[in-house]
């Protein structure tokens, strides 16, 4: 995993306001909560899509979602890793919150068959089929992006944006893939003790940087796989489709920091549908160099964890990027202070709509640079109707409370 999540420590200052554009007119909304049918546990990161999969969102940490649509939805599809997908009819009363329960998915492959499968053969076959399994057309995606920073248990910074992401065909390089911010806001705790914060360099360009199927040198290449030990794990279902699960861990020392994690591979198409990985923290100095851009003088940076999730959605013909999630936890030690301060920086992005097939690239002038921090590109804004008709990931209850505090 090579420099996919870089932090830049700075003093919290006001930024710039991007040009605002009108939202797509989405006249209908469906809301609900998704739970495990057996335990009642609320399910985060469950995927919610309309018929045809053009409009989408995911549940928040509390299992809640709201999906806004251009036409009255006759049905929505709800799926989550390891559960059977369901089709739900919202009915005539769209104002009524849906209560959706998912049952754990079962796989017919027995343990003996799974053990007999060679994980390296599966992964190599999946790598060789990437050109076939992923879209070769240029696409313009509408995405929602959020990044937050916590100091201890307190939120000190929340930033959100609606972005357009141009994705060229997966046989092309990422050089023309770009992100344009269409609307954004930030909320900052101005308490003096919280003025030291963390910016995510690149921010919304994670949609480009973290596309592992396109940036194969980061993990999904024949050469990179030689650096890892692979083993088969218990298969699961995603969207009612059986998945091979291959765990990977460093097998050697490389010239860059390696990772631990799991790859989910569609059993029928051999497409990578999800990758979960955590940076190897066994060498804190090397791990810090993979995360940190720069920091103030007198502050010692101690990384604790960096994990990412990249998910792709299969529409019946091909896969496209659907969801990204990154977490980094670390400590900051100041000279002449007895205790270190814990920080947690989180970034999350979901593709909420396909705006255009066979799209033209975004211009360099409107594109967000991977060297920028999103913090510097938006200003404080607390309008409760700010998102209008845009699809977003609803804030969790704890985040909603934090937002209210940051507005004061």
Residue pairs with C-beta under 8 A, 6 or more apart in sequence:
1 218
1 219
1 256
1 257
1 258
1 259
1 277
1 279
1 290
1 308
2 217
2 218
2 256
2 257
2 290
3 290
4 206
4 209
4 210
4 218
4 308
4 326
5 200
5 206
5 291
5 306
5 308
5 326
5 328
5 347
6 200
6 201
6 202
6 291
6 292
6 293
7 198
7 199
7 200
7 201
7 291
7 292
7 293
7 328
7 330
7 345
8 198
8 199
8 200
8 201
8 292
8 293
8 294
8 373
9 196
9 197
9 198
9 199
9 292
9 294
9 295
9 296
9 299
9 301
9 332
10 197
10 199
10 373
10 375
11 195
11 196
11 197
12 157
12 188
12 190
12 194
12 195
12 196
12 197
12 375
14 379
14 380
15 186
15 375
15 376
15 377
15 378
15 379
16 376
16 377
16 378
16 379
17 378
17 379
18 181
18 182
18 183
18 184
18 377
18 378
20 182
20 183
21 182
21 183
23 162
23 183
23 387
23 388
23 389
23 390
24 70
24 142
24 353
24 389
24 390
25 70
25 389
26 55
26 68
26 69
26 70
26 389
26 390
26 391
27 69
27 70
27 71
27 389
28 68
28 69
28 70
28 71
28 72
28 73
28 94
29 66
29 67
29 68
29 69
29 94
30 66
30 67
30 69
30 73
30 76
30 90
30 94
30 98
31 64
31 65
31 66
31 67
31 97
31 98
32 64
32 65
32 88
32 97
32 98
32 99
32 100
33 42
33 59
33 62
33 63
33 64
33 65
33 97
33 98
33 99
33 100
34 42
34 43
34 46
34 48
34 59
34 63
34 65
34 78
34 80
34 100
34 101
34 102
35 41
35 42
35 43
35 63
35 99
35 100
35 101
35 102
36 42
36 43
36 83
36 101
36 102
36 104
37 101
37 102
37 103
37 104
38 103
38 104
42 59
42 62
42 63
42 64
43 59
43 63
43 80
43 83
43 102
44 58
44 59
44 60
44 61
44 62
44 63
45 58
45 59
45 80
45 81
45 309
45 323
45 325
46 58
46 59
46 63
46 65
46 78
46 79
46 80
46 83
46 102
47 56
47 58
47 77
47 78
47 79
47 80
47 239
47 313
47 322
47 323
48 56
48 57
48 58
48 59
48 65
48 67
48 76
48 77
48 78
49 55
49 56
49 67
49 76
49 77
49 313
50 56
50 67
50 69
50 73
50 75
50 76
50 77
51 73
51 74
51 75
51 76
51 77
53 77
53 313
53 315
54 353
54 354
55 67
55 68
55 69
55 70
55 352
55 353
55 391
56 67
56 313
56 322
56 350
56 351
56 352
56 353
56 391
57 65
57 66
57 67
57 144
57 350
57 352
57 391
57 392
57 393
58 65
58 323
58 350
58 393
59 65
59 394
60 393
60 394
60 395
60 396
60 399
61 396
61 398
61 399
62 396
62 397
64 394
64 396
65 394
66 391
66 394
67 73
67 76
67 391
68 389
68 390
68 391
72 94
73 90
74 89
75 87
75 88
75 89
75 90
76 87
76 88
76 90
77 85
77 86
77 87
77 88
77 239
78 85
78 86
78 87
78 88
78 100
78 102
79 85
79 86
79 102
79 238
79 239
79 240
80 102
81 236
81 238
81 264
81 274
82 104
82 105
82 236
82 237
82 238
83 102
83 103
83 104
83 105
83 237
84 102
84 103
84 104
84 105
84 237
84 240
85 102
85 239
85 240
86 100
86 102
88 98
88 100
90 98
105 236
105 237
105 240
106 237
107 234
107 235
107 236
107 237
107 242
108 242
109 235
109 242
111 234
114 232
114 233
114 234
114 235
115 232
117 232
117 244
119 230
119 231
119 232
119 244
119 246
120 225
120 230
122 232
122 244
122 246
122 265
122 270
123 225
123 230
123 246
123 263
123 265
124 222
124 225
125 270
126 220
126 263
126 265
126 270
126 271
126 272
127 216
127 220
127 221
127 222
127 225
129 269
129 270
129 271
130 170
130 213
130 216
130 220
130 271
130 272
131 170
131 171
133 269
133 270
133 271
133 272
133 318
133 319
134 170
134 213
134 271
134 312
134 318
134 319
134 320
135 167
135 169
135 170
135 318
135 319
135 320
136 169
136 170
136 171
137 169
137 357
137 358
138 166
138 167
138 168
138 169
138 357
138 358
138 359
138 360
138 361
139 166
139 167
139 320
139 354
139 356
139 357
139 359
140 164
140 165
140 166
140 167
140 354
140 355
140 356
140 359
141 164
141 165
141 166
141 167
141 207
141 320
141 321
141 351
141 353
141 354
141 355
142 162
142 163
142 164
142 165
142 351
142 352
142 353
142 354
142 355
142 391
143 162
143 163
143 164
143 165
143 179
143 204
143 207
143 349
143 350
143 351
143 352
144 160
144 161
144 162
144 163
144 349
144 350
144 352
144 390
144 391
144 392
144 393
145 160
145 161
145 162
145 163
145 203
145 204
145 206
145 207
145 347
145 348
145 349
145 374
146 158
146 159
146 160
146 161
146 346
146 347
146 348
146 349
146 392
146 393
147 157
147 158
147 159
147 160
147 200
147 203
147 345
147 346
147 347
147 348
147 374
148 155
148 157
148 158
148 159
148 345
148 346
148 399
149 155
149 156
149 157
149 197
149 198
149 343
149 344
149 345
149 346
150 156
150 343
150 344
150 345
150 346
151 194
151 341
151 342
151 343
152 341
152 342
154 189
154 194
154 402
155 189
155 399
155 402
155 403
155 405
155 406
156 188
156 189
156 191
156 194
156 197
157 186
157 187
157 188
157 189
157 197
157 375
157 406
158 186
158 187
158 399
158 402
158 403
158 406
159 184
159 185
159 186
159 187
159 203
159 374
159 375
159 378
160 184
160 185
160 186
160 392
161 181
161 182
161 183
161 184
161 185
161 203
161 204
161 374
161 378
162 181
162 182
162 183
162 184
162 387
162 390
162 392
163 179
163 180
163 181
163 182
163 204
163 207
163 368
164 179
164 180
164 182
164 355
164 362
165 177
165 178
165 179
165 204
165 207
165 208
165 351
166 176
166 177
166 178
166 179
166 180
166 359
166 361
166 362
167 177
167 207
167 211
167 320
167 321
168 174
168 176
168 177
168 361
170 213
170 214
173 214
174 208
174 211
174 214
174 215
176 361
177 208
177 211
177 214
178 208
178 361
178 362
178 364
178 367
178 368
179 204
179 205
179 207
179 208
179 362
179 367
179 368
180 362
180 366
180 367
180 368
181 204
181 368
181 374
181 377
181 378
183 386
183 387
183 390
184 374
184 377
184 378
185 378
185 379
185 380
185 381
185 382
185 386
186 374
186 375
186 378
186 379
186 380
186 381
187 380
187 382
187 403
187 406
187 407
188 197
188 380
188 406
189 405
189 406
196 296
196 299
196 332
197 375
198 343
198 345
199 373
199 374
199 375
199 376
200 345
200 347
200 373
200 374
200 375
201 293
201 370
201 371
201 372
201 373
202 209
202 369
202 370
202 371
202 372
202 373
203 347
203 368
203 372
203 373
203 374
203 375
204 349
204 368
204 374
205 368
205 369
205 370
206 324
206 326
206 347
206 349
207 321
207 324
207 349
208 370
209 215
209 370
210 308
210 310
210 324
210 326
211 310
211 321
212 218
212 219
212 220
212 272
212 275
212 310
213 220
213 272
213 312
213 319
213 321
216 224
217 223
217 224
218 224
219 225
219 259
219 275
219 277
220 272
220 275
225 248
226 251
227 250
227 251
227 252
227 254
227 258
228 248
228 249
228 250
228 251
228 258
229 248
229 249
229 250
229 251
230 246
230 247
230 248
231 246
231 247
232 244
232 245
232 246
232 247
233 245
233 246
233 247
233 262
234 245
235 242
235 243
235 244
235 245
235 267
236 242
236 243
236 245
236 264
237 243
238 264
238 266
238 273
238 274
239 313
239 314
241 266
241 267
241 268
241 273
241 314
242 266
242 267
242 268
243 264
243 265
243 266
243 267
243 273
243 274
244 264
244 265
244 266
244 267
245 262
245 263
245 264
245 265
246 262
246 263
246 265
247 261
247 262
248 259
248 260
248 261
248 262
248 263
248 277
249 260
250 258
250 259
250 260
250 280
256 290
257 279
257 280
257 283
257 286
257 287
257 289
257 290
258 280
259 277
259 278
259 279
259 280
260 277
260 278
260 280
261 275
261 276
261 277
261 278
262 275
262 276
262 277
263 272
263 274
263 275
264 272
264 273
264 274
264 275
265 271
265 272
265 273
266 273
266 314
269 314
271 312
271 314
271 319
272 312
272 319
273 311
273 312
273 313
273 314
273 319
274 309
274 310
274 311
274 312
275 308
275 309
275 310
276 307
276 308
276 309
277 307
277 308
278 305
278 306
278 307
278 308
279 287
279 290
279 291
279 303
279 305
279 306
279 307
280 287
281 287
281 303
281 304
281 305
281 306
284 302
284 303
287 303
287 306
288 301
288 302
288 303
290 306
291 303
291 306
291 328
291 330
292 301
292 303
295 301
298 334
298 335
299 332
299 333
299 334
300 332
300 333
300 334
300 340
301 330
301 331
301 332
302 330
302 331
302 332
302 333
302 340
303 328
303 329
303 330
304 329
304 330
304 331
304 342
305 327
305 328
305 329
306 326
306 327
306 328
306 329
307 326
307 327
307 328
308 324
308 325
308 326
308 327
309 323
309 324
309 325
309 326
310 321
310 323
310 324
311 321
311 322
311 323
311 324
312 319
312 320
312 321
312 322
313 319
313 320
313 321
313 322
313 351
320 351
320 354
321 351
322 350
322 351
323 349
323 350
323 351
324 347
324 348
324 349
324 350
325 346
325 347
325 348
325 349
326 346
326 347
326 348
327 344
327 345
327 346
328 344
328 345
328 346
329 342
329 343
329 344
329 345
330 342
330 343
331 340
331 341
331 342
331 343
332 340
332 341
332 343
333 340
333 341
334 341
348 393
350 393
352 390
352 391
352 392
353 391
368 374
368 377
382 407
395 403
